[in-house]
Amino acid sequence: MKITNRKFREEKLLQAEARYQAIVNAIPDMVFCISRDGEYLDFKGEYTTKEIVGKKLWEILPANVALIKQEAIAKTLVTNTLQVCEYQLSTPWGVRDYQARLVKSGENEVLAIVRDITEPKKTEIALQSLAQKFSKAFRCSPDPITISTLKEGRYIEVNESFVQLSGYQPSEVLGRTAFELNMWVNPSDRTKLLQKLQAQGAIRNQEIKFRKKSGEIIIVQVAAEVIELDGIPCLLAVSHDITERKQTEELLRLSAQRDRLLTETLMRIRQSLNINEILQTTVNEVREFLQADRVFIALNDSRDLFKMIAESVNPQYPSVLNWKKKDETLLQELRTKLLTDRVRVVEDITQTKVSPHLAALYQQFQTKASLAVPIMLGKELFGVLIANSCAKPRCWQQIEIDLLQQISEQLAIAIQQAQLYQELEQLNNNLERQVEERTAQLQQKMQELQEINRVKNVFLHAVSHDLRTTVMGNLMVLKNLLKSGRQGRRLGGQESNLSSLPPPTSPIPIPRSIIERMIQGNDRQLRMIDSLLEIHSTEVEGIILNQEIIQFNTFIGEVIKNVEPMLRQNQAKLKTLVAEDLPLVTADSVKLHQFFVDLFTYVLQTNPPGLDLLLTAKVEADMILCTVQFHGIHMSKLECDRLFELYVHEPQARFSTGIGLKMYLSRQLIKAHGGEIGVNSNHKCGVSFWFTLPLAIK
């Protein structure tokens, strides 16, 4: 039995040894059995037993590592507790990190399990670095960051930016929810946020309104994700305060809307003169812009004191259009406040000190806040533009005040424009009436003038016909008388002392010189009658030209031949400087020939005999310039200016009215050809007549 028991114990021992050996073999780490003095007693690992067993720690390991292990062995044997030490070794694969776990395995020996912890160490270092970076980012972020439980929303951690933004200290926030702190302006926002988070897994740029500790409402842009801390789902939220940006955007929107409203108001003022339509549209759009309960315009009327002329009001509040108050004290108070303050801003009537009359007026129309701007025409109060908030007190923004001021200025322009239009319309009506009266008068005068012209034409033709008949009869008698006298002298063979013989039946002898002067006078009268008839025909029918292409130098030669007898009679000499290669001109040769005859007639009759005349012609600027120059009687500037005008000459003038009429006709003829005519006179150069004719079109 002793043997049986021993055998049984041996088998059990062998089984246990085998079991422990299997466990040791299954361990992936290296296992060492080391004595108290640092000798390797046994080994399992990558190396062979011969390379390790029997050697000392200082033979295998670096001195610093051997010292660490020796101290750990001694502590393990003394305390009989697990000891852990870490160290680094240089290997063919680089520097590696190892962890040794030592336990007492005998009276003077320990069991050391050594594990390569290089990769876990790197991971741990990376995690520590990441945690450190996250901690720094969390603490130093300019944006508020919070960590709260996903289920209840209890704050676990907040950073300094959150403290500054919310106004809450960490001790006031940690462990509590945003609902408990009344931070959600709209509590349903958290439910929507969680639903979106569940559907999308993350939230980006979600705009939410929060209430600060001070009660101020802010708008934040939230980005959030779900994380786990110690196995608890948490919400990591990063917020960015966009309140100022949203306010700026709102101001820009209001500014754009204000500018649009002002532009449309200005366009209506320019396009419409219906003041009632302008005012009504203005109050409608101003109320929409301000989101006010009532906007109206009242005019300062001397009879009705204040007259409401346009209003836009929320139907649930009373209208002011039919309000008429004869309380002069109240109205004078309103006028004084408008003229003194220019802009009357009341944000809460309960906090504003006003007279009992004005307080009663506010109460009557349920006014909680008011903004009033006067409409000024110069320095006079013409009316007022008023916006009311009836539901609650209201803080009027500066952009809203500016809008009403600018609108009031445009309304003043519209009112002035309407007044001017009314005045203009009245003046226009008066003017139309005056024009009708003057038109009737002018029509009557025109009828009278037409009758006068008709009578004048009849008179001119009748008188000219009678005068012409009389003058021609006188000429015929005088010429026959002169002819008879000459025949009598030839028959008698001697000259009478009276130079003519009277007809046999005439008892009175007539000198020949008197008869000749009478003939000359009748000739002048006949020419003047012909000139008058020609001028009348010209003014009524115009000058009719039978134009043709003529060679100007050849034409001048023919003119000189025709005026040669006239020149000899007046003992005048004519010199010409006309080029043979002058270009062609387009003219009425018959009328132009008569023009030259009339011009030379004027020159010879208004100057003494013996003139030396110079006729020149040259081309200047697509025109032929022709001049007749001589040294004769000087002409004044007035005479030069009036020579070609139609007027009756004074009796003392050195040329007759008949000659003047011919010069007037000469200018009309040259102008009809498209040219100009004039005369220059000075003491040095003499007198120079000039005229131009256009060249023929090629």
C-alpha positions in Angstrom: 0.0 0.0 0.0 2.9 2.3 0.7 4.2 1.7 -2.8 0.7 2.1 -4.3 0.3 5.5 -2.6 3.7 6.6 -3.7 3.1 5.5 -7.2 -0.2 7.3 -7.2 1.4 10.5 -6.0 4.1 10.2 -8.5 1.6 9.9 -11.3 -0.3 12.9 -10.0 2.9 14.8 -9.8 3.8 13.8 -13.4 0.4 14.8 -14.6 0.6 18.2 -12.8 4.1 18.7 -14.2 2.9 17.8 -17.7 0.0 20.2 -17.3 2.2 23.0 -16.0 4.7 22.3 -18.8 1.9 22.5 -21.3 0.8 25.8 -19.8 4.3 27.2 -19.9 4.7 26.0 -23.5 1.4 27.7 -24.5 2.6 31.0 -23.1 4.0 33.1 -26.1 6.3 35.0 -23.8 9.8 34.1 -22.7 9.9 32.4 -19.3 13.0 32.4 -17.0 13.8 30.8 -13.7 16.4 33.0 -12.0 18.2 32.5 -8.7 18.6 35.0 -5.9 22.1 35.9 -7.1 21.0 36.4 -10.7 21.8 33.0 -12.3 19.6 31.7 -15.0 18.3 28.3 -13.7 15.9 27.5 -16.5 14.6 29.1 -19.7 11.9 28.9 -22.4 12.0 31.1 -25.4 13.6 31.8 -28.8 17.1 31.1 -27.7 18.6 27.6 -26.7 18.9 26.6 -23.2 22.7 26.3 -23.5 22.9 30.0 -24.4 21.0 31.1 -21.3 21.1 28.5 -18.4 24.0 28.8 -16.1 24.8 32.3 -17.0 24.4 35.5 -14.9 22.2 38.5 -15.6 25.3 40.6 -16.2 26.5 38.2 -18.9 23.3 38.4 -20.9 21.9 41.8 -20.3 23.3 45.4 -20.3 24.4 46.5 -16.8 21.5 49.0 -16.3 19.0 46.3 -17.3 20.7 43.6 -15.1 20.6 46.0 -12.1 16.9 46.6 -12.6 16.2 42.9 -12.8 18.4 42.1 -9.8 16.5 44.7 -7.7 13.2 43.3 -8.8 14.3 39.7 -7.9 15.3 40.8 -4.4 12.1 42.7 -3.9 10.1 39.7 -5.1 11.8 37.3 -2.7 11.5 39.7 0.3 7.8 40.7 -0.3 6.6 37.5 -1.9 4.5 39.7 -4.3 4.3 40.1 -8.0 6.9 42.7 -9.3 6.7 44.3 -12.7 9.6 46.1 -14.4 10.0 47.5 -17.9 13.2 48.1 -19.8 14.6 48.5 -23.4 17.0 46.3 -25.3 18.8 46.7 -28.5 18.0 43.9 -30.9 18.6 43.1 -34.6 15.2 44.5 -35.1 16.0 47.8 -33.4 15.3 48.9 -29.9 12.5 47.0 -28.3 10.5 47.5 -25.1 10.1 44.5 -22.7 8.0 44.0 -19.6 9.1 41.4 -16.9 6.6 40.0 -14.4 8.4 38.3 -11.5 6.9 35.9 -8.9 8.6 33.8 -6.2 8.9 30.2 -7.3 11.2 28.8 -4.5 13.1 29.8 -1.4 15.9 31.4 -3.4 14.5 31.6 -6.9 11.9 33.5 -9.0 9.9 32.9 -12.2 10.1 35.7 -14.7 7.8 36.0 -17.7 9.2 38.5 -20.2 6.9 40.0 -22.9 7.7 42.2 -25.9 5.6 45.3 -25.4 7.0 47.4 -28.1 3.9 47.7 -30.2 1.5 48.2 -27.2 3.9 50.7 -25.9 3.8 52.6 -29.1 0.0 52.4 -29.1 0.0 53.6 -25.5 2.3 56.5 -26.3 0.2 57.4 -29.3 -2.9 57.3 -27.2 -1.3 59.4 -24.5 -0.2 61.9 -27.2 -3.6 61.9 -28.7 -5.2 62.4 -25.3 -2.8 65.2 -24.6 -3.6 66.8 -27.9 -7.3 66.4 -27.4 -7.0 67.8 -23.9 -5.1 70.9 -25.2 -7.5 71.3 -28.1 -10.4 70.9 -25.7 -9.0 73.5 -23.2 -7.6 76.0 -25.7 -10.3 75.9 -28.4 -11.8 79.4 -29.1 -15.1 77.6 -29.7 -17.2 76.2 -26.8 -16.8 72.4 -26.5 -19.0 70.3 -24.2 -19.2 66.5 -23.4 -22.6 65.4 -22.1 -24.4 62.1 -21.7 -26.3 61.1 -24.7 -29.3 59.9 -22.9 -30.0 62.7 -20.4 -27.7 65.5 -21.6 -25.8 65.9 -18.3 -22.6 67.8 -18.8 -19.5 65.8 -18.0 -16.9 68.3 -19.2 -16.9 71.9 -20.6 -14.0 74.1 -21.7 -13.2 77.7 -20.9 -14.8 79.1 -24.1 -18.1 77.6 -23.0 -17.8 79.3 -19.6 -17.1 82.7 -21.3 -19.9 82.3 -23.8 -22.6 81.0 -21.5 -21.7 82.9 -18.3 -21.9 79.7 -16.2 -19.0 78.5 -14.1 -18.0 74.8 -14.5 -19.3 74.1 -11.0 -22.7 75.4 -12.0 -22.8 73.2 -15.1 -21.2 69.9 -14.5 -23.7 67.2 -13.5 -26.6 69.2 -14.7 -28.6 69.3 -18.0 -29.3 72.3 -20.3 -33.0 71.9 -19.5 -32.3 72.4 -15.8 -30.3 75.5 -16.6 -33.1 76.7 -19.0 -30.5 77.1 -21.8 -32.7 75.8 -24.6 -34.8 78.6 -26.2 -36.8 75.9 -28.1 -36.7 72.7 -26.1 -37.8 70.7 -29.2 -34.4 71.5 -30.8 -32.6 68.8 -28.7 -35.1 66.1 -29.9 -34.6 67.2 -33.5 -30.8 67.2 -33.0 -30.9 63.6 -31.6 -33.1 62.4 -34.4 -30.8 63.9 -37.0 -27.8 62.5 -35.1 -29.3 59.0 -35.2 -30.1 59.2 -38.9 -26.8 60.7 -40.1 -24.4 59.7 -37.4 -23.0 63.2 -37.1 -24.2 66.8 -37.2 -22.6 69.7 -39.0 -23.6 73.4 -38.9 -26.8 73.0 -37.1 -28.1 76.5 -36.0 -29.7 76.5 -32.5 -30.8 79.3 -30.2 -29.4 79.2 -26.7 -30.1 81.4 -23.6 -27.1 82.6 -21.7 -27.0 83.0 -17.9 -27.8 86.7 -18.3 -30.9 85.8 -20.3 -29.5 87.0 -23.6 -30.5 84.9 -26.6 -27.6 83.9 -28.9 -27.4 81.8 -32.1 -24.8 79.1 -32.3 -23.7 76.7 -35.0 -23.3 73.2 -33.6 -21.3 70.3 -34.8 -21.7 67.0 -32.8 -20.8 63.4 -32.7 -21.4 60.4 -30.4 -18.4 59.1 -28.4 -18.0 56.5 -25.6 -16.4 57.3 -22.2 -16.0 54.3 -19.9 -18.6 52.5 -21.9 -21.2 55.3 -21.6 -22.5 56.9 -24.9 -21.7 60.6 -24.8 -22.3 63.6 -27.0 -19.3 65.7 -28.0 -20.5 69.1 -29.2 -18.6 72.0 -30.7 -20.4 75.3 -30.9 -19.6 78.5 -32.8 -21.3 81.7 -31.8 -22.8 83.2 -35.0 -25.0 85.8 -33.3 -23.1 88.7 -34.6 -22.9 87.3 -38.1 -26.7 86.6 -38.1 -27.3 90.1 -36.9 -25.1 91.4 -39.6 -26.9 89.3 -42.2 -30.2 90.5 -40.8 -29.0 94.1 -41.0 -27.9 93.6 -44.6 -31.2 92.0 -45.4 -33.1 94.9 -43.8 -30.8 97.4 -45.5 -31.4 95.8 -48.9 -35.2 95.7 -48.1 -35.0 99.3 -46.9 -33.1 100.4 -50.1 -35.6 98.6 -52.2 -38.5 100.3 -50.4 -36.8 103.7 -50.7 -36.1 103.1 -54.4 -39.7 102.0 -55.1 -41.0 105.0 -53.2 -38.8 107.3 -55.2 -39.9 105.7 -58.4 -43.5 106.1 -57.4 -42.9 109.8 -56.6 -41.3 110.3 -60.0 -43.9 108.2 -62.0 -47.1 109.2 -60.1 -48.6 112.5 -59.2 -51.5 110.9 -57.2 -50.4 111.8 -53.6 -53.1 109.6 -52.0 -51.9 106.6 -53.9 -48.3 107.3 -53.0 -49.1 107.7 -49.3 -51.3 104.6 -49.0 -48.7 102.4 -50.8 -46.0 103.8 -48.6 -47.7 102.9 -45.3 -48.5 99.4 -46.5 -44.9 98.7 -47.4 -43.4 100.4 -44.3 -45.7 98.2 -42.0 -44.6 95.1 -43.9 -40.9 96.1 -43.5 -41.2 97.0 -39.8 -43.6 94.1 -39.0 -45.5 96.7 -37.1 -49.1 96.6 -36.0 -50.0 100.0 -37.3 -48.4 102.6 -39.6 -50.2 105.8 -40.5 -49.6 109.3 -41.9 -51.3 112.4 -40.4 -51.2 115.9 -41.9 -51.1 119.1 -39.9 -54.3 120.7 -41.0 -55.2 124.2 -39.8 -58.9 123.3 -39.6 -58.9 119.7 -38.5 -55.6 120.2 -36.5 -54.4 116.7 -37.4 -56.0 114.9 -40.4 -55.3 111.1 -40.9 -54.9 110.5 -44.6 -53.3 107.0 -44.9 -53.1 104.0 -42.7 -52.1 100.3 -42.7 -53.2 98.4 -39.6 -53.6 94.9 -38.2 -57.3 94.1 -38.3 -57.3 93.1 -34.6 -56.4 96.7 -33.5 -58.5 99.9 -33.9 -58.0 102.2 -36.8 -57.0 105.9 -36.3 -58.4 107.1 -39.7 -61.6 108.4 -38.2 -60.0 109.9 -35.1 -60.7 113.7 -34.8 -59.7 115.4 -31.6 -60.2 119.1 -31.0 -58.1 119.1 -27.9 -55.7 121.9 -28.8 -53.5 121.1 -25.7 -52.9 117.6 -26.8 -52.2 118.5 -30.4 -49.9 121.3 -29.4 -48.0 118.8 -27.2 -47.6 116.4 -30.2 -46.4 119.3 -32.4 -43.9 120.4 -29.8 -42.5 116.9 -29.3 -42.1 116.4 -33.0 -40.4 119.8 -33.7 -38.2 119.4 -30.6 -37.1 115.8 -30.9 -37.5 115.4 -34.7 -37.7 111.6 -34.0 -40.1 110.5 -31.3 -39.0 107.0 -30.1 -41.1 105.3 -27.4 -40.1 101.7 -26.7 -42.5 101.1 -23.8 -45.2 103.6 -23.0 -45.4 102.4 -19.4 -41.8 103.5 -18.9 -42.2 106.9 -20.6 -43.4 110.0 -18.8 -46.2 111.6 -20.9 -49.2 113.8 -20.2 -52.5 112.2 -19.1 -54.0 113.2 -22.5 -51.3 111.5 -24.5 -51.4 108.4 -22.1 -55.2 108.2 -22.7 -54.6 108.4 -26.5 -52.1 105.5 -26.3 -54.6 103.5 -24.3 -57.4 104.2 -26.7 -55.5 102.8 -29.6 -53.8 100.0 -27.6 -50.4 101.4 -28.3 -47.5 99.7 -26.5 -44.6 101.3 -28.4 -44.4 104.1 -31.0 -42.0 105.6 -33.5 -42.9 109.0 -35.0 -41.0 111.0 -37.6 -42.1 114.5 -38.7 -42.7 115.4 -42.4 -41.1 118.8 -42.9 -41.6 121.2 -45.7 -38.8 123.5 -45.1 -39.1 124.6 -41.5 -42.8 124.0 -41.3 -44.4 120.8 -39.8 -46.5 119.4 -42.7 -47.4 116.1 -41.1 -46.0 113.0 -39.3 -45.3 109.4 -40.2 -46.0 107.1 -37.2 -45.4 103.3 -36.6 -47.1 101.6 -33.6 -46.5 98.3 -31.8 -49.8 97.2 -30.2 -49.0 93.7 -29.1 -46.0 94.4 -26.8 -43.3 96.9 -26.2 -40.6 97.1 -28.9 -37.0 98.1 -29.1 -36.7 100.2 -32.3 -33.5 99.5 -34.3 -31.5 102.3 -35.8 -32.0 101.0 -39.3 -35.8 101.3 -38.7 -35.5 104.8 -37.5 -33.3 105.7 -40.5 -35.9 104.2 -42.8 -38.7 106.3 -41.4 -36.6 109.4 -41.6 -35.7 108.8 -45.2 -39.2 107.9 -46.1 -40.4 111.1 -44.5 -38.0 113.1 -46.7 -39.3 111.3 -49.8 -42.9 112.0 -48.7 -42.0 115.7 -48.3 -40.7 115.6 -51.9 -43.8 113.8 -53.1 -46.1 116.3 -51.4 -44.1 119.3 -52.8 -44.2 117.7 -56.2 -48.0 117.2 -56.0 -48.5 120.8 -54.8 -46.3 122.0 -57.7 -48.2 119.8 -60.1 -51.5 121.2 -58.9 -50.2 124.8 -59.3 -48.8 123.9 -62.7 -52.1 122.3 -63.7 -53.9 125.4 -62.7 -51.4 127.6 -64.5 -51.7 125.3 -67.5 -55.4 125.6 -67.5 -55.1 129.4 -67.3 -52.4 129.3 -70.0 -54.6 127.1 -72.3 -57.5 129.6 -71.8 -55.1 132.5 -72.6 -53.7 130.6 -75.6 -57.3 129.9 -76.9 -58.1 133.6 -76.5 -54.8 134.7 -78.2 -55.4 132.1 -80.9 -58.8 133.4 -81.6 -57.3 137.0 -81.7 -54.5 135.8 -84.0 -56.9 134.1 -86.3 -59.0 137.3 -86.5 -55.8 139.3 -87.1 -54.7 136.8 -89.8 -58.0 137.1 -91.5 -57.6 140.9 -91.3 -54.1 140.6 -92.6 -55.1 138.4 -95.5 -57.8 140.9 -96.4 -55.2 143.7 -96.1 -52.8 141.7 -98.4 -55.6 141.1 -100.8 -56.5 144.8 -100.9 -52.7 145.6 -101.1 -52.3 143.3 -104.1 -55.3 144.8 -105.8 -54.1 148.3 -105.0 -50.6 147.5 -106.1 -51.7 146.1 -109.4 -54.3 148.8 -110.0 -52.1 151.7 -109.0 -49.1 150.3 -110.8 -51.2 149.7 -113.9 -52.6 153.2 -113.8 -49.2 154.8 -113.0 -47.5 152.7 -115.7 -50.2 153.8 -118.2 -49.9 157.4 -117.2 -46.1 157.4 -117.2 -45.9 155.6 -120.6 -48.4 158.2 -122.0 -46.3 161.1 -120.7 -43.2 159.6 -122.1 -44.8 159.1 -125.5 -46.0 162.7 -125.6 -42.7 164.1 -124.4 -40.7 162.0 -126.9 -43.0 163.1 -129.8 -42.7 166.7 -128.7 -39.0 166.4 -128.5 -38.9 164.7 -131.9 -41.2 167.4 -133.5 -39.0 170.2 -132.2 -35.9 168.6 -133.8 -37.7 168.3 -137.1 -38.8 171.9 -137.0 -35.2 173.0 -136.4 -34.0 171.1 -139.4 -36.8 172.6 -141.6 -36.1 176.2 -140.4 -32.4 175.9 -140.9 -31.6 177.5 -137.6 -31.7 176.9 -133.9 -34.2 178.6 -131.7 -33.1 180.3 -128.5 -35.4 177.9 -126.6 -33.8 174.9 -128.3 -37.1 173.6 -129.5 -40.1 174.7 -131.4 -43.5 174.3 -129.8 -46.2 172.5 -131.6 -48.2 174.8 -133.9 -51.1 174.7 -131.6 -49.0 175.5 -128.4 -49.0 179.1 -127.4 -46.2 178.4 -124.8 -42.6 177.6 -126.0 -40.9 174.7 -123.9 -37.1 174.4 -123.7 -35.6 171.1 -124.8 -33.7 170.6 -121.5 -36.9 170.6 -119.5 -38.5 168.0 -121.8 -35.4 165.8 -121.5 -35.5 166.0 -117.7 -39.2 165.2 -117.8 -38.4 162.2 -119.9 -35.6 161.1 -117.5 -38.0 161.4 -114.5 -40.6 159.4 -116.2 -38.1 156.7 -117.1 -37.0 156.5 -113.4 -40.6 156.2 -112.3 -41.2 153.5 -114.9 -38.2 151.5 -113.7 -39.3 151.9 -110.0 -42.7 150.6 -110.9 -41.2 147.7 -112.6 -38.9 147.0 -109.6 -41.8 147.2 -107.2 -43.8 144.7 -109.3 -40.7 142.4 -109.5 -40.2 142.6 -105.7 -43.8 141.7 -105.1 -43.6 138.8 -107.5 -40.4 137.6 -105.8 -42.0 137.7 -102.3 -45.1 135.9 -103.5 -43.8 133.4 -105.9 -40.0 133.4 -105.2 -37.3 133.7 -107.7 -37.6 131.1 -110.5 -34.2 130.3 -112.0 -33.6 128.7 -115.4 -30.2 127.4 -114.5 -27.6 126.1 -116.9 -23.9 125.3 -117.1 -21.9 128.4 -118.2 -18.3 129.2 -118.7 -17.8 132.2 -116.3 -14.9 133.9 -118.2 -16.8 133.8 -121.5 -19.9 135.0 -119.7 -18.0 138.0 -118.2 -16.8 138.9 -121.7 -20.4 139.2 -123.0 -21.4 141.3 -120.0 -18.6 143.7 -120.7 -19.7 144.2 -124.3 -23.2 145.0 -123.2 -22.2 147.6 -120.5 -19.5 149.2 -122.7 -21.9 152.0 -124.0 -22.8 152.8 -120.4 -19.1 153.0 -119.5 -18.4 155.3 -122.4 -21.3 157.5 -121.5 -19.9 157.9 -118.0 -16.3 158.2 -119.2 -15.4 155.1 -117.1 -12.7 152.5 -117.8 -13.0 148.8 -116.9 -10.1 146.5 -116.4 -10.6 142.7 -115.9 -8.4 140.1 -114.2 -10.3 136.9 -114.9 -8.5 133.7 -115.5 -9.3 131.8 -118.7 -9.4 128.4 -116.9 -12.1 129.3 -114.3 -14.3 126.3 -113.6 -17.9 126.1 -114.7 -20.8 127.5 -112.7 -24.5 126.7 -112.6 -26.6 129.9 -113.0 -29.5 131.6 -114.8 -27.5 133.5 -117.5 -30.3 136.0 -118.3 -30.9 137.0 -114.6 -27.2 137.0 -113.8 -26.6 139.3 -116.9 -29.2 141.7 -115.6 -27.5 141.6 -112.1 -24.3 142.8 -113.7 -26.1 145.6 -115.5 -27.9 146.7 -112.3 -24.6 146.6 -110.4 -22.7 148.7 -112.9 -25.7 151.1 -113.2 -25.6 151.7 -109.4 -21.8 152.2 -109.4 -21.8 154.7 -112.4 -24.9 156.6 -111.2 -23.8 157.1 -107.6 -20.2 158.2 -108.4 -18.7 161.0 -110.5 -17.7 160.3 -114.2 -14.2 159.0 -115.0 -14.1 156.0 -112.7 -11.4 153.3 -113.1 -13.0 150.0 -112.4 -11.3 146.6 -111.7 -13.2 143.4 -112.2 -11.6 140.2 -110.8 -12.8 136.6 -110.4 -11.1 133.7 -108.6 -11.9 130.4 -106.9 -12.2 130.2 -103.1 -13.5 127.2 -101.2 -15.7 125.7 -103.9 -17.0 129.1 -104.9 -16.2 131.7 -107.5 -15.5 135.1 -105.8 -16.1 138.0 -108.1 -15.3 141.7 -107.1 -15.8 145.1 -108.6 -13.3 147.6 -107.1 -13.0 151.4 -107.7 -12.0 154.6 -106.0 -15.2 156.6 -105.7 -17.3 158.2 -103.1 -16.7 156.6 -99.7 -19.6 154.8 -98.1 -20.2 154.7 -94.3 -20.5 151.4 -92.5 -24.3 152.0 -92.1 -24.6 152.6 -95.8 -22.7 149.4 -96.5 -24.9 147.4 -94.1 -28.2 148.7 -95.4 -27.4 148.9 -99.1 -29.0 145.6 -100.0 -32.0 146.0 -97.6 -35.5 146.9 -98.7 -36.4 150.4 -97.4 -37.2 153.8 -98.8 -34.2 156.0 -99.0 -34.1 159.5 -97.6 -34.6 162.4 -100.0 -31.1 163.7 -99.4 -29.5 160.2 -100.3 -27.2 160.3 -103.2 -29.1 157.5 -105.0 -32.8 157.1 -105.5 -35.2 154.6 -104.1 -35.5 152.9 -107.5 -31.8 152.1 -107.5 -32.0 150.8 -103.9 -34.8 148.5 -105.0 -32.5 147.1 -107.7 -29.8 146.4 -105.2 -32.3 144.5 -102.9 -33.3 142.4 -105.9 -29.6 141.8 -106.7 -29.1 140.3 -103.2 -32.2 138.1 -103.6 -30.9 136.8 -106.9 -27.4 135.9 -105.6 -28.9 134.2 -102.6 -31.2 132.2 -104.9 -28.1 131.0 -106.7 -26.6 129.9 -103.3 -24.1 132.7 -103.0 -23.5 135.8 -100.9 -23.1 139.5 -101.7 -21.6 142.5 -99.9 -19.8 145.8 -100.1 -16.7 147.1 -98.3 -15.5 150.7 -98.2 -12.4 152.5 -96.8 -10.4 155.5 -97.7 -7.3 153.6 -98.8 -8.6 150.7 -100.8 -11.8 152.5 -102.1 -15.1 150.7 -102.6 -15.3 147.0 -103.4 -18.5 145.1 -104.3 -18.1 141.3 -104.0 -20.4 138.3 -104.6 -19.9 134.5 -104.7 -21.4 131.8 -106.9 -21.2 128.0 -106.3 -19.2 125.9 -108.8 -21.1 123.5 -111.0 -21.5 120.0 -109.5 -19.5 117.5 -111.4 
